[in-house]
Amino acid sequence: MAIAISVNDYLISHQIPFKLVSHPYSETAVQSAISAGIPQRQVAKAVLLEDHQGQRLLAILPADRRLRLNLLGQMLDRSLSVVPEVKAAQRFPDCQFGAVPALGQAYHLMMVVDDTLLEQSQVFFEAGDHQQLVKVMQRDFGKLMLDHRHGQFSIQPEVDYGQRRIN
């Protein structure tokens, strides 16, 4: 499969230069980063969220970080939950199951982006399949995220080495 039509059309119509980066099949953003030889902090993963009124938004954060759902909910003054992958797939009909692009605008979704991504020199995100990433430079990623809320709502996960925990 190639880049999702919605993603491709959105980037072209908004004159955002991009490149496609192929990698071996992977199911997670972390696996995509590793298989493509890209720092995990530069790969954006998208998590579809929903509030109690059924309004959905896409949280965009680095692959190597975990979403702090309560913190994001406080930031947005909304109670949020993660949309199950089966339901999320319906929102992205031109994408393979589980390959959610970090480009909510192409799917008429509000977004919120973690500040950590805005600090990267380049950002990669799912193209809509499990074998390609879209690469955009920082200034272009900033343009894509310009009209969307941002803040610090992710955390570096702890790594457990036996009894010792390391952040």
Buried (B, 14 or more C-beta within 10 A) or exposed (E): EEBBEBBBEBBEEEEBEBEBBEBEEBEEBBBBBBBBEBBBBBBBBBBBBBBEEEEBBBBBBBBBBEBBBEBBBBBBEBEBEEBEEEEBBEBBEBBBEBBBBBBBBBBEBBBBBBEBBBEBEBBBBBBBBBBBBBBBBBEBBBBBBEEBBBBEBBBEEEEEEEEEEEE
